[in-house]
Amino acid sequence: MPERLPPRPHQQNEPEPLASPAGQIDLFAAKARKAEPAPPPQRIYTVGELTREVKGVLEGRFGNLQVKGEVSNLRRASSGHLYFTLKDADACIDAVLFSREARRLRFAVENGLSVLVRGRLSVYEPQGRYQIVCDSLEPLGAGALQVAFEQLRARLEAQGLFDPARKRKLPFVPRRIAVVTSPSGAAVHDFLRVLHRRFPGLPVLVVPARVQGDGAAHEIARGIARGSSARGVDVLVVARGGGSLEDLWPFNEEVVARALARCRVPTVSAVGHEVDYTIADFAADVRAATPTAAAQLVAPVKDELVADLAQRRARLVRAIRAEAERRRAALDARRARVTDPRRLIGERRLRLDRLAQRLEGREREEIERRAQELRGLQKRLAAAHPAAVLHRLGRQVAQLEERLKVLARRALSDRRHRFEGLAGRLDALSPLRVLARGYSVAFDARGHALKDAGQARAGDPIRVRLHEGELHAEVMSVTRKGK
């Protein structure tokens, strides 16, 4: 048989259960309805209230966070604030870096730069947008100083500040050297020690400047200007001992690079150790690996110069002596040739006689040539004399007159024969011949020859031309042909 549960003990105020199962279910439902509270009415938010609620939740939950991503949509406000979007492959979020924090950056924020930002999440209520308010920003991978170094180097190189064509040579032996450095550092002592060991007594002007910390770059730039303008300075050295990138950073500032570029004398950058490179190294005319190396570059070894000068002096003395001996030998040879002046005078006299004979022969030849030219000119002049010319012209004119007379008589005879022929032909065709045979010609009052009886009317005066004389008549009547 199935196991049965023991009966539940009755509570004091609990009603008796109903006999039927359905009655028990109805009783439990009624008790449940009495135990459940009524739901409260749902709250209606305004937009401002909802935004403030969200702002409180987000800013309370994300009050201090770090986010990495890529900078895009960078915008620089006139106030100095930087507004940008921080994005990755999945999403993006707005961010802002206020001007106070932006001025502390060692590098320039650019689109596409991967960065790590530290800050807090904030909601901008007027637009209902959430964004990261950055307290700091640094590039991923390379450090901020390294990025700033590369950016400044690329910008100044594009402007031609590092162009090898503008690099100047150091003087062989400087008159005075200016050193911009910290007077209490080891770099200046190493520089002076090596310099005076190589060239004792060489004047050095130490221009004090801080080489580390805030404001050091401007002091270095002012020191470069002061040192280059000092009297007698013809080379300037910027020196500092080794250190970290942060320690050497004043020499990576643009103000120092531009001061080196403007310097009126050649410059040497001796900053850090051999492996350290700064912007000053690229801007200066010469880079020295260390301050000690800078001393070796700017000053030669004096003892070596003295020894070299002594050798050059000895070679010069020997050369002068050899040249003097050569000149003396040449003088002796010439003196041997002119030991007897009478012989030299005799040689010169013979040569003078030969030249005089040649000159006389040339003069005779020239006189003969000029005489021949004169005779030719006389002949030409005689031929061109006006009397001779007129005589020739007279003969020519007479000949032309004879020819002209012959031609005129011939032409006149030809013209006469031709005229006679034409006159005979004209006479044969002349109307006078017709009139001589008994014909006449009638003219009207206007002098027109009448060819038709219709051209005249009765009573018209007419003139009749006969072979001998004319008749003046009046038309009595007109009879036309065929009528």
ZALUM-261457 format. One record per residue (C-alpha): residue number from 0; x, y, z. Coordinates in pm, 1 decimal. Each point is the difference from the previous one (the first is absolute). Layout:
N
(vexke NUM,(X,Y,Z))
...
***
This chain:
483
(vexke 0,(0.0,0.0,0.0))
(vexke 1,(121.8,352.7,-59.1))
(vexke 2,(157.0,193.3,284.4))
(vexke 3,(-215.5,274.7,140.4))
(vexke 4,(124.3,326.8,137.9))
(vexke 5,(-77.8,76.5,362.0))
(vexke 6,(-266.6,263.2,54.4))
(vexke 7,(128.9,359.8,35.6))
(vexke 8,(-63.7,148.3,345.6))
(vexke 9,(-264.6,267.8,7.7))
(vexke 10,(98.2,355.9,65.6))
(vexke 11,(-202.0,219.8,227.2))
(vexke 12,(-160.5,227.6,-256.9))
(vexke 13,(12.5,-232.1,-295.5))
(vexke 14,(-347.0,-87.9,-129.5))
(vexke 15,(-105.8,-352.7,-36.9))
(vexke 16,(70.5,-149.4,-335.5))
(vexke 17,(-288.7,-69.2,-220.7))
(vexke 18,(-105.6,-355.7,-47.2))
(vexke 19,(43.1,-10.8,-374.8))
(vexke 20,(329.4,60.3,-188.2))
(vexke 21,(-161.0,268.4,-210.9))
(vexke 22,(-97.5,182.5,311.5))
(vexke 23,(359.5,-5.8,123.7))
(vexke 24,(126.5,151.2,-328.6))
(vexke 25,(-246.9,287.1,17.1))
(vexke 26,(103.6,72.2,358.1))
(vexke 27,(369.7,17.6,-86.4))
(vexke 28,(-62.3,231.7,-296.2))
(vexke 29,(-201.3,233.3,214.0))
(vexke 30,(277.4,12.8,262.3))
(vexke 31,(262.1,69.6,-272.9))
(vexke 32,(-200.8,289.5,-136.6))
(vexke 33,(-17.4,150.4,345.4))
(vexke 34,(383.2,-36.2,58.1))
(vexke 35,(128.7,162.6,-333.1))
(vexke 36,(40.7,385.4,19.4))
(vexke 37,(-134.2,217.4,-280.8))
(vexke 38,(268.5,107.7,-258.1))
(vexke 39,(110.0,368.3,36.6))
(vexke 40,(-72.8,235.7,-291.5))
(vexke 41,(290.2,26.5,-261.4))
(vexke 42,(208.7,325.1,19.8))
(vexke 43,(4.8,236.8,-297.1))
(vexke 44,(341.5,168.9,-54.6))
(vexke 45,(79.1,323.4,-173.4))
(vexke 46,(289.2,-2.4,-243.5))
(vexke 47,(216.1,198.6,241.5))
(vexke 48,(-80.4,-231.9,290.7))
(vexke 49,(78.4,-309.1,-202.9))
(vexke 50,(326.4,152.3,-127.3))
(vexke 51,(104.6,91.7,356.4))
(vexke 52,(-82.4,-352.2,117.8))
(vexke 53,(213.5,-148.2,-278.4))
(vexke 54,(277.8,255.5,69.4))
(vexke 55,(5.1,-98.9,367.6))
(vexke 56,(10.3,-370.4,-81.3))
(vexke 57,(276.7,29.9,-264.3))
(vexke 58,(218.8,249.7,183.8))
(vexke 59,(-35.6,-195.3,323.2))
(vexke 60,(82.5,-327.9,-169.3))
(vexke 61,(282.0,127.0,-227.2))
(vexke 62,(161.6,275.8,205.6))
(vexke 63,(353.1,-118.0,-72.1))
(vexke 64,(77.1,-202.7,-312.6))
(vexke 65,(263.5,-63.6,-265.0))
(vexke 66,(-91.5,-44.6,-365.5))
(vexke 67,(221.1,-72.7,-299.6))
(vexke 68,(-91.0,68.1,-360.4))
(vexke 69,(77.7,197.7,-314.7))
(vexke 70,(-47.4,376.1,-28.1))
(vexke 71,(-230.3,121.5,-278.3))
(vexke 72,(-208.6,308.1,-82.4))
(vexke 73,(246.6,216.5,193.2))
(vexke 74,(-112.2,360.7,43.3))
(vexke 75,(190.6,276.8,176.9))
(vexke 76,(-219.7,269.4,148.2))
(vexke 77,(110.9,361.1,26.2))
(vexke 78,(-3.6,-41.7,377.7))
(vexke 79,(270.9,-265.4,-23.8))
(vexke 80,(-227.9,-297.7,72.5))
(vexke 81,(48.0,-314.0,-208.8))
(vexke 82,(-313.2,-181.4,-112.7))
(vexke 83,(40.4,-339.3,-166.9))
(vexke 84,(-147.9,-345.1,-43.8))
(vexke 85,(162.9,-304.2,153.2))
(vexke 86,(-71.6,-307.7,-208.2))
(vexke 87,(96.3,-360.9,-58.5))
(vexke 88,(-126.8,-268.2,-234.7))
(vexke 89,(-326.9,-43.9,190.5))
(vexke 90,(-116.2,339.7,125.9))
(vexke 91,(84.9,365.3,57.6))
(vexke 92,(-48.6,253.3,277.5))
(vexke 93,(41.3,376.5,23.1))
(vexke 94,(278.3,142.8,213.3))
(vexke 95,(122.5,342.8,105.4))
(vexke 96,(334.9,119.0,135.9))
(vexke 97,(-25.9,345.2,155.2))
(vexke 98,(257.3,268.9,-72.5))
(vexke 99,(170.7,-21.6,338.6))
(vexke 100,(84.5,-366.8,-51.9))
(vexke 101,(67.7,52.1,-372.8))
(vexke 102,(273.9,254.0,74.6))
(vexke 103,(185.5,-261.3,204.2))
(vexke 104,(31.7,-242.8,-290.9))
(vexke 105,(349.2,-47.5,-136.6))
(vexke 106,(-128.7,-116.4,-338.7))
(vexke 107,(-263.6,109.1,-249.7))
(vexke 108,(-322.0,-199.0,-14.6))
(vexke 109,(-75.1,-107.1,-357.6))
(vexke 110,(-264.0,-204.1,-177.5))
(vexke 111,(94.0,-366.4,-20.7))
(vexke 112,(213.8,7.5,317.1))
(vexke 113,(-57.6,-294.6,237.2))
(vexke 114,(-22.7,132.3,353.8))
(vexke 115,(-84.8,-98.8,355.8))
(vexke 116,(-223.1,251.5,178.8))
(vexke 117,(-67.4,28.2,370.0))
(vexke 118,(-305.0,184.5,121.2))
(vexke 119,(-364.3,-34.5,90.1))
(vexke 120,(-325.3,-59.2,-182.1))
(vexke 121,(-228.7,301.6,-13.9))
(vexke 122,(-339.2,81.0,-151.7))
(vexke 123,(-48.9,332.0,-179.2))
(vexke 124,(-357.9,71.9,100.6))
(vexke 125,(-98.2,261.0,-269.0))
(vexke 126,(59.8,-257.1,-273.6))
(vexke 127,(-48.8,-320.1,196.9))
(vexke 128,(338.4,-132.7,-113.7))
(vexke 129,(252.0,-180.4,211.4))
(vexke 130,(372.2,54.4,-45.5))
(vexke 131,(332.5,-57.5,167.7))
(vexke 132,(147.2,300.9,176.8))
(vexke 133,(374.7,-71.9,-23.3))
(vexke 134,(237.0,84.8,282.1))
(vexke 135,(305.4,-128.4,-189.5))
(vexke 136,(84.2,-141.9,-341.1))
(vexke 137,(304.3,-192.6,-113.2))
(vexke 138,(82.1,-191.0,-318.3))
(vexke 139,(6.1,-376.3,-5.5))
(vexke 140,(323.5,-173.5,-87.0))
(vexke 141,(260.6,278.4,4.6))
(vexke 142,(-6.9,245.3,288.7))
(vexke 143,(-140.4,348.4,-20.4))
(vexke 144,(344.6,160.0,-7.4))
(vexke 145,(114.8,-227.4,-280.8))
(vexke 146,(-308.9,84.8,-207.1))
(vexke 147,(52.7,370.5,66.7))
(vexke 148,(365.6,-39.1,-102.6))
(vexke 149,(-88.9,-165.7,-330.5))
(vexke 150,(-276.4,251.5,-76.4))
(vexke 151,(223.5,302.9,63.4))
(vexke 152,(286.9,-154.2,-192.7))
(vexke 153,(-221.6,-68.0,-304.7))
(vexke 154,(-150.0,350.6,8.3))
(vexke 155,(333.7,183.1,29.8))
(vexke 156,(158.1,-221.3,-264.0))
(vexke 157,(-284.8,82.4,-238.5))
(vexke 158,(70.4,370.5,63.2))
(vexke 159,(365.4,-49.0,-104.2))
(vexke 160,(146.5,59.0,345.2))
(vexke 161,(218.0,-312.6,-27.0))
(vexke 162,(106.2,52.3,-361.5))
(vexke 163,(366.8,-101.6,-42.7))
(vexke 164,(47.6,295.7,-236.5))
(vexke 165,(-34.7,245.1,290.3))
(vexke 166,(259.7,-174.3,218.0))
(vexke 167,(312.0,210.4,59.9))
(vexke 168,(358.0,-113.4,54.3))
(vexke 169,(172.8,53.5,331.1))
(vexke 170,(298.4,238.8,5.3))
(vexke 171,(338.6,-171.5,-2.8))
(vexke 172,(116.6,179.2,315.7))
(vexke 173,(-278.5,200.6,167.1))
(vexke 174,(83.8,333.1,158.1))
(vexke 175,(-253.5,-46.3,280.7))
(vexke 176,(-248.4,-275.9,85.2))
(vexke 177,(-340.0,48.6,164.8))
(vexke 178,(-143.4,-295.1,197.1))
(vexke 179,(-368.4,1.5,97.2))
(vexke 180,(-39.5,-243.3,288.9))
(vexke 181,(-51.6,-31.1,371.9))
(vexke 182,(310.5,136.7,174.0))
(vexke 183,(-35.2,-255.1,279.4))
(vexke 184,(-31.7,-307.9,-222.6))
(vexke 185,(270.5,-249.8,-82.4))
(vexke 186,(-35.5,69.4,-372.9))
(vexke 187,(160.3,345.8,15.1))
(vexke 188,(289.4,-127.5,212.6))
(vexke 189,(68.9,-287.6,-239.0))
(vexke 190,(-19.0,239.0,-295.5))
(vexke 191,(240.1,254.3,154.6))
(vexke 192,(240.8,-267.2,118.2))
(vexke 193,(33.4,-160.6,-343.6))
(vexke 194,(0.5,337.1,-179.4))
(vexke 195,(283.2,151.2,207.0))
(vexke 196,(197.4,-322.3,-18.2))
(vexke 197,(-16.6,17.9,-378.7))
(vexke 198,(38.4,377.0,-38.5))
(vexke 199,(107.5,178.8,319.4))
(vexke 200,(-99.9,363.7,27.1))
(vexke 201,(-288.5,-12.7,-250.4))
(vexke 202,(-266.1,249.1,126.6))
(vexke 203,(-331.8,-155.8,103.8))
(vexke 204,(-320.4,183.6,94.5))
(vexke 205,(-234.1,-208.5,217.4))
(vexke 206,(-362.1,113.2,-38.5))
(vexke 207,(-194.4,-141.7,297.6))
(vexke 208,(-338.7,-157.4,-69.1))
(vexke 209,(-216.1,-265.8,158.3))
(vexke 210,(11.7,-319.5,-203.0))
(vexke 211,(-285.3,-185.8,169.1))
(vexke 212,(-350.9,73.6,124.1))
(vexke 213,(-274.3,243.1,-91.2))
(vexke 214,(117.7,318.1,-169.9))
(vexke 215,(344.0,-143.8,-77.7))
(vexke 216,(-58.5,10.7,-375.8))
(vexke 217,(-60.8,376.2,1.6))
(vexke 218,(313.0,55.1,211.9))
(vexke 219,(203.5,-205.4,-247.4))
(vexke 220,(-140.8,200.8,-292.5))
(vexke 221,(85.0,328.7,173.8))
(vexke 222,(347.0,-133.5,79.5))
(vexke 223,(56.9,-81.6,-368.9))
(vexke 224,(-95.8,354.3,-97.4))
(vexke 225,(224.9,151.8,268.2))
(vexke 226,(296.3,-220.6,-79.0))
(vexke 227,(-13.2,55.7,-376.9))
(vexke 228,(-13.7,378.3,43.0))
(vexke 229,(294.7,13.9,241.9))
(vexke 230,(316.4,168.9,-127.1))
(vexke 231,(251.9,-224.1,-174.0))
(vexke 232,(-212.0,-317.6,14.4))
(vexke 233,(19.7,-194.4,-327.1))
(vexke 234,(-133.9,-341.2,112.7))
(vexke 235,(-271.7,-95.6,250.6))
(vexke 236,(-44.8,-330.3,184.3))
(vexke 237,(-319.8,-121.1,169.4))
(vexke 238,(99.9,-265.4,254.6))
(vexke 239,(-163.4,-229.7,255.4))
(vexke 240,(80.6,-335.0,155.1))
(vexke 241,(-198.8,-318.0,-47.0))
(vexke 242,(-345.1,-72.1,137.3))
(vexke 243,(-342.2,-136.7,-77.9))
(vexke 244,(-221.1,131.5,-278.1))
(vexke 245,(-185.2,211.9,255.3))
(vexke 246,(327.5,147.9,126.1))
(vexke 247,(115.7,86.6,-352.6))
(vexke 248,(-337.9,133.3,-109.2))
(vexke 249,(87.9,374.1,12.0))
(vexke 250,(231.8,-67.0,-294.4))
(vexke 251,(-296.6,-145.1,-191.5))
(vexke 252,(-201.0,322.6,19.3))
(vexke 253,(-67.6,201.2,-314.5))
(vexke 254,(123.8,322.9,159.1))
(vexke 255,(350.3,-149.7,39.8))
(vexke 256,(3.1,-130.4,-358.7))
(vexke 257,(-96.4,339.0,-139.9))
(vexke 258,(257.2,176.5,219.2))
(vexke 259,(271.4,-229.2,-140.5))
(vexke 260,(-120.5,65.8,-355.2))
(vexke 261,(10.6,377.2,56.3))
(vexke 262,(342.3,-5.5,164.7))
(vexke 263,(245.3,217.9,-196.7))
(vexke 264,(301.7,-222.9,73.9))
(vexke 265,(49.3,-375.2,-61.0))
(vexke 266,(-156.0,-216.6,271.2))
(vexke 267,(83.4,-334.9,157.9))
(vexke 268,(-255.1,-216.1,184.7))
(vexke 269,(158.9,-216.1,272.9))
(vexke 270,(-300.5,-132.5,192.1))
(vexke 271,(-10.8,-333.2,181.6))
(vexke 272,(193.7,-310.1,-91.7))
(vexke 273,(84.8,-138.5,-341.2))
(vexke 274,(-330.5,-189.3,-28.9))
(vexke 275,(-209.8,303.6,94.7))
(vexke 276,(-146.2,208.2,-283.4))
(vexke 277,(-186.3,325.7,50.1))
(vexke 278,(-158.2,260.8,-225.4))
(vexke 279,(297.4,223.7,81.1))
(vexke 280,(230.4,-257.2,-162.9))
(vexke 281,(-186.7,35.8,-329.9))
(vexke 282,(-30.5,379.8,17.9))
(vexke 283,(365.1,66.7,87.3))
(vexke 284,(270.8,20.1,-265.8))
(vexke 285,(199.3,-284.5,157.9))
(vexke 286,(-101.2,-275.2,244.0))
(vexke 287,(246.2,-124.9,258.7))
(vexke 288,(-65.1,-329.2,175.3))
(vexke 289,(99.6,140.1,340.9))
(vexke 290,(125.1,330.8,143.7))
(vexke 291,(349.6,-149.7,-3.7))
(vexke 292,(-35.5,-77.0,-371.0))
(vexke 293,(-117.4,359.5,-53.5))
(vexke 294,(323.8,129.1,152.4))
(vexke 295,(195.0,-221.1,-238.9))
(vexke 296,(-199.7,133.0,-296.2))
(vexke 297,(28.6,371.5,67.8))
(vexke 298,(369.2,17.8,96.5))
(vexke 299,(300.8,-175.0,-152.8))
(vexke 300,(295.9,-115.1,210.0))
(vexke 301,(223.6,302.2,40.6))
(vexke 302,(321.8,-201.2,31.3))
(vexke 303,(-78.9,-179.7,-324.4))
(vexke 304,(-65.9,334.3,-169.7))
(vexke 305,(329.6,136.7,130.1))
(vexke 306,(186.7,-309.4,-119.1))
(vexke 307,(-173.8,13.9,-338.2))
(vexke 308,(84.5,370.3,-32.6))
(vexke 309,(362.4,-73.9,84.8))
(vexke 310,(12.2,-268.1,-270.0))
(vexke 311,(-164.3,230.9,-249.7))
(vexke 312,(242.3,277.7,94.0))
(vexke 313,(298.1,-231.9,-50.4))
(vexke 314,(-137.6,-113.5,-338.9))
(vexke 315,(-59.2,362.2,-95.2))
(vexke 316,(353.7,98.7,99.5))
(vexke 317,(142.0,-287.4,-202.9))
(vexke 318,(-215.0,93.2,-296.4))
(vexke 319,(109.2,365.1,23.6))
(vexke 320,(363.9,-100.4,17.8))
(vexke 321,(-36.9,-232.9,-298.7))
(vexke 322,(-170.4,273.5,-198.9))
(vexke 323,(273.2,246.5,97.8))
(vexke 324,(264.7,-244.6,-117.1))
(vexke 325,(-185.2,-50.2,-330.1))
(vexke 326,(-30.5,373.5,-52.8))
(vexke 327,(368.3,47.7,87.4))
(vexke 328,(100.5,-265.4,-255.6))
(vexke 329,(-213.1,165.2,-265.7))
(vexke 330,(156.1,337.1,84.9))
(vexke 331,(347.7,-145.9,-29.8))
(vexke 332,(-87.2,-148.6,-338.9))
(vexke 333,(-124.9,332.4,-125.9))
(vexke 334,(297.2,179.3,148.1))
(vexke 335,(229.8,-241.0,-189.8))
(vexke 336,(-174.8,91.8,-324.5))
(vexke 337,(52.6,375.8,49.1))
(vexke 338,(358.7,-4.6,132.3))
(vexke 339,(127.3,200.4,-313.3))
(vexke 340,(-241.8,285.9,-80.8))
(vexke 341,(190.3,82.1,-323.2))
(vexke 342,(-89.0,-340.1,-145.7))
(vexke 343,(-364.1,52.3,84.9))
(vexke 344,(12.5,348.8,-153.6))
(vexke 345,(160.3,-140.3,-316.5))
(vexke 346,(-271.6,-265.6,-29.9))
(vexke 347,(-270.3,258.0,46.7))
(vexke 348,(169.6,228.4,-263.4))
(vexke 349,(9.7,-279.0,-257.1))
(vexke 350,(-361.2,-78.3,64.9))
(vexke 351,(-85.5,369.8,-30.8))
(vexke 352,(181.0,17.5,-340.5))
(vexke 353,(-194.3,-301.0,-128.0))
(vexke 354,(-324.4,152.5,111.2))
(vexke 355,(92.1,333.6,-164.9))
(vexke 356,(73.5,-177.9,-328.9))
(vexke 357,(-328.0,-184.2,15.3))
(vexke 358,(-175.3,326.8,76.3))
(vexke 359,(163.3,175.6,-299.3))
(vexke 360,(-96.0,-288.3,-232.1))
(vexke 361,(-355.7,13.7,127.9))
(vexke 362,(-5.7,378.5,-53.6))
(vexke 363,(122.5,-31.9,-361.3))
(vexke 364,(-256.3,-266.9,-73.6))
(vexke 365,(-270.8,212.5,153.1))
(vexke 366,(111.4,310.2,-198.6))
(vexke 367,(-1.4,-195.9,-328.0))
(vexke 368,(-341.9,-142.7,75.8))
(vexke 369,(-135.7,343.2,83.4))
(vexke 370,(155.7,144.0,-325.8))
(vexke 371,(-172.7,-267.6,-206.3))
(vexke 372,(-327.9,75.8,170.2))
(vexke 373,(56.6,373.4,-67.3))
(vexke 374,(63.4,-60.5,-372.9))
(vexke 375,(-313.4,-208.3,-24.3))
(vexke 376,(-199.6,270.3,174.8))
(vexke 377,(144.6,264.1,-236.1))
(vexke 378,(-109.9,-203.1,-299.6))
(vexke 379,(-343.8,-39.8,145.4))
(vexke 380,(-8.6,372.1,80.6))
(vexke 381,(104.4,98.3,-351.3))
(vexke 382,(-266.0,-227.1,-142.6))
(vexke 383,(-252.5,157.4,233.6))
(vexke 384,(102.4,363.4,-85.2))
(vexke 385,(-302.8,213.5,-106.3))
(vexke 386,(154.5,92.5,-339.8))
(vexke 387,(60.9,-364.7,-84.1))
(vexke 388,(-343.3,-92.2,124.1))
(vexke 389,(-159.3,281.6,-209.1))
(vexke 390,(198.2,-107.2,-307.5))
(vexke 391,(-119.1,-357.2,38.2))
(vexke 392,(-353.2,118.0,61.4))
(vexke 393,(17.3,227.6,-308.3))
(vexke 394,(101.9,-290.7,-220.6))
(vexke 395,(-274.7,-213.8,148.2))
(vexke 396,(-257.5,280.1,-50.1))
(vexke 397,(106.5,46.0,-365.6))
(vexke 398,(-31.9,-372.2,-61.2))
(vexke 399,(-342.1,2.3,164.4))
(vexke 400,(-109.4,299.4,-208.7))
(vexke 401,(98.8,-179.7,-321.5))
(vexke 402,(-183.6,-310.7,108.0))
(vexke 403,(-299.7,209.1,102.7))
(vexke 404,(-8.0,178.9,-337.5))
(vexke 405,(14.2,-328.4,-190.3))
(vexke 406,(-271.5,-147.1,218.6))
(vexke 407,(-211.2,317.4,-34.6))
(vexke 408,(27.9,2.5,-382.5))
(vexke 409,(-83.0,-369.1,-8.8))
(vexke 410,(-295.9,43.0,233.8))
(vexke 411,(-123.9,305.0,-191.5))
(vexke 412,(17.3,-186.8,-329.2))
(vexke 413,(-190.5,-293.5,152.0))
(vexke 414,(-262.3,233.6,145.5))
(vexke 415,(-37.4,179.7,-339.2))
(vexke 416,(-56.3,-320.5,-191.8))
(vexke 417,(-248.8,-119.7,258.1))
(vexke 418,(-180.7,337.6,-3.6))
(vexke 419,(-27.8,-0.4,-373.8))
(vexke 420,(-146.7,-348.4,4.7))
(vexke 421,(-252.2,89.5,268.4))
(vexke 422,(-86.5,329.9,-178.2))
(vexke 423,(-69.8,-189.8,-322.5))
(vexke 424,(-224.7,-244.9,181.8))
(vexke 425,(-172.7,282.6,183.6))
(vexke 426,(-47.5,197.1,-317.5))
(vexke 427,(-155.1,-303.6,-166.2))
(vexke 428,(-248.3,-26.1,284.9))
(vexke 429,(-59.4,376.5,36.1))
(vexke 430,(-366.2,120.6,-47.0))
(vexke 431,(133.2,289.1,-203.5))
(vexke 432,(82.8,-240.7,-281.2))
(vexke 433,(-364.6,-117.6,10.6))
(vexke 434,(-119.5,360.8,-12.5))
(vexke 435,(226.5,62.8,-297.8))
(vexke 436,(-190.5,-264.4,-189.3))
(vexke 437,(-324.3,207.5,37.0))
(vexke 438,(-128.7,-110.2,332.2))
(vexke 439,(-102.8,229.6,288.2))
(vexke 440,(-66.3,-26.0,374.2))
(vexke 441,(-296.0,169.0,174.2))
(vexke 442,(22.1,120.1,360.8))
(vexke 443,(-284.4,110.5,232.3))
(vexke 444,(7.0,316.2,206.7))
(vexke 445,(197.8,-171.4,273.6))
(vexke 446,(270.0,-116.6,-242.1))
(vexke 447,(-103.0,-365.3,-11.1))
(vexke 448,(30.1,-179.3,-330.7))
(vexke 449,(-341.2,-101.2,-137.6))
(vexke 450,(-18.6,-363.9,-95.6))
(vexke 451,(-373.9,-44.0,-8.4))
(vexke 452,(-270.4,232.4,-138.5))
(vexke 453,(-192.9,-56.9,318.6))
(vexke 454,(264.1,196.4,191.1))
(vexke 455,(-124.1,328.4,-156.5))
(vexke 456,(-339.2,163.0,-24.3))
(vexke 457,(-142.8,250.9,-244.8))
(vexke 458,(122.6,350.9,72.4))
(vexke 459,(320.5,-116.7,177.9))
(vexke 460,(315.1,183.8,-106.8))
(vexke 461,(274.9,-227.6,-125.3))
(vexke 462,(359.0,38.3,-116.8))
(vexke 463,(122.8,-192.5,-302.5))
(vexke 464,(373.0,-61.5,-39.9))
(vexke 465,(127.5,-28.2,-354.6))
(vexke 466,(347.3,-76.0,-131.6))
(vexke 467,(51.3,369.9,-37.8))
(vexke 468,(-197.9,214.4,251.8))
(vexke 469,(-327.3,-40.9,188.2))
(vexke 470,(-371.6,67.9,-63.8))
(vexke 471,(-245.7,130.9,256.5))
(vexke 472,(-353.3,-114.6,-77.2))
(vexke 473,(-340.4,-61.1,151.7))
(vexke 474,(-189.3,-330.6,-17.6))
(vexke 475,(-307.7,44.0,-210.5))
(vexke 476,(-135.7,-350.9,46.8))
(vexke 477,(112.2,-340.3,129.0))
(vexke 478,(-35.5,-318.5,-201.0))
(vexke 479,(116.7,-317.5,166.1))
(vexke 480,(106.9,-308.1,-193.3))
(vexke 481,(-285.5,-227.9,-93.4))
(vexke 482,(-269.0,264.5,47.1))
***
